[in-house]
Amino acid sequence: MGQRSTGDIDKKIGNMITKLRIAAGLTMQEFANRIGITQQQAHKYEKGLNRVSVARLCMIAEALDVPPSYFFEEMPGPKNEGAQRQRKNMDLVKYFQAIPSLQHQDAISILVRVLAEY
C-alpha cells in the first residue's frame, strides 16, 4: 500500500535523464556516444524500458554534469533536506555562472543579498 513498483522508478529515472539531456542541449545520439551505448539503448533508458545499473547511472550523471545522488533526491523514502539544499545551491551556481552579462550577475547578487537579509 503506497509503494511504487520498480517500473515506476525506472520511468521516473528515465524522465529525469531525458530532461537533463535536453537541458544540456544534447541529442540522444550525442548523449549515447558520451556514455558508450547505442542510441537505441539510450532511448530504452529514457523511456524506463530498461533498468539503469548503478555503474551506468554514475556514467550518465557525469555526462549530464550532475551528482549521482541527483537521481535519488525525489524518490520515495526519507527526505534528505541537506542533499536537496546542496543540489539547489549547485544549480544556482551553475546557472549564475552561465549568465553572460556582468551587470545581470551584479543585479542578481544584490537581489539575493537583500532576500537573505530580509
C-alpha positions as CSV (number, residue, x, y, z in Angstrom):
1,M,0.0,0.0,0.0
2,G,1.5,3.3,-1.1
3,Q,4.6,1.7,-2.5
4,R,5.7,2.2,-6.1
5,S,6.7,-0.6,-8.4
6,T,10.2,-0.8,-9.7
7,G,8.9,0.0,-13.1
8,D,7.6,3.4,-11.9
9,I,11.0,4.2,-10.5
10,D,12.6,3.2,-13.9
11,K,10.3,5.5,-15.7
12,K,11.0,8.4,-13.2
13,I,14.8,7.9,-13.7
14,G,14.3,7.8,-17.4
15,N,12.3,11.0,-17.4
16,M,15.0,12.7,-15.3
17,I,17.6,11.6,-17.8
18,T,15.6,13.0,-20.7
19,K,15.1,16.4,-19.0
20,L,18.7,16.7,-18.1
21,R,19.9,15.6,-21.6
22,I,17.6,18.2,-23.3
23,A,18.7,20.9,-20.8
24,A,22.3,20.1,-21.7
25,G,21.5,20.6,-25.4
26,L,22.4,17.0,-26.3
27,T,20.8,14.9,-28.9
28,M,20.1,11.4,-28.0
29,Q,22.9,10.2,-30.2
30,E,25.4,12.6,-28.6
31,F,24.3,11.5,-25.2
32,A,24.6,7.8,-26.1
33,N,28.1,8.5,-27.5
34,R,29.2,10.2,-24.3
35,I,28.3,7.1,-22.2
36,G,29.3,4.5,-24.7
37,I,26.0,3.0,-25.6
38,T,23.8,2.8,-28.7
39,Q,21.0,5.4,-29.4
40,Q,18.5,2.5,-29.0
41,Q,19.8,1.7,-25.5
42,A,19.7,5.4,-24.6
43,H,16.1,5.5,-25.8
44,K,15.2,2.5,-23.7
45,Y,16.8,4.1,-20.6
46,E,14.9,7.3,-21.1
47,K,11.5,5.5,-21.6
48,G,12.2,3.4,-18.5
49,L,12.0,0.2,-20.5
50,N,15.4,-0.9,-19.4
51,R,16.7,-0.6,-15.8
52,V,19.8,1.5,-15.4
53,S,22.6,-0.1,-13.3
54,V,24.3,2.0,-10.6
55,A,27.6,2.0,-12.6
56,R,25.8,3.2,-15.7
57,L,23.8,5.8,-13.7
58,C,27.2,7.2,-12.4
59,M,28.4,7.5,-16.1
60,I,25.1,9.2,-17.0
61,A,25.4,11.6,-14.1
62,E,28.9,12.5,-15.2
63,A,27.9,13.0,-18.8
64,L,25.0,15.3,-17.7
65,D,27.1,17.2,-15.1
66,V,25.0,16.3,-12.0
67,P,26.0,14.2,-9.0
68,P,24.6,10.6,-9.0
69,S,22.6,11.5,-5.9
70,Y,20.5,13.8,-8.2
71,F,18.5,10.8,-9.4
72,F,17.5,9.8,-5.9
73,E,16.5,13.1,-4.3
74,E,12.9,12.9,-5.4
75,M,12.4,9.1,-4.8
76,P,10.1,7.8,-2.2
77,G,11.6,7.4,1.3
78,P,13.1,9.6,4.0
79,K,13.8,13.1,2.7
80,N,17.3,14.4,3.0
81,E,17.0,18.1,3.2
82,G,20.7,18.6,3.2
83,A,21.1,16.9,-0.2
84,Q,18.2,18.8,-1.6
85,R,19.7,22.1,-0.4
86,Q,23.1,21.2,-1.8
87,R,21.5,20.4,-5.2
88,K,19.7,23.7,-5.3
89,N,23.0,25.5,-4.4
90,M,24.8,23.7,-7.2
91,D,22.1,24.6,-9.6
92,L,22.2,28.2,-8.5
93,V,25.9,28.5,-9.0
94,K,25.8,26.7,-12.4
95,Y,23.0,28.9,-13.8
96,F,24.6,32.1,-12.3
97,Q,27.9,31.4,-14.0
98,A,26.1,30.9,-17.3
99,I,24.8,34.5,-17.2
100,P,27.0,36.3,-19.7
101,S,26.3,39.8,-18.5
102,L,28.3,41.0,-15.5
103,Q,25.7,43.7,-14.9
104,H,23.0,41.0,-14.6
105,Q,25.2,38.9,-12.3
106,D,25.7,42.0,-10.1
107,A,21.9,42.7,-10.0
108,I,21.2,39.1,-9.1
109,S,23.8,39.2,-6.4
110,I,22.2,42.3,-4.9
111,L,18.8,40.7,-5.1
112,V,20.0,37.5,-3.3
113,R,21.8,39.5,-0.6
114,V,18.6,41.6,0.0
115,L,16.4,38.5,0.2
116,A,18.9,36.8,2.6
117,E,18.8,39.7,4.9
118,Y,15.1,40.1,4.8
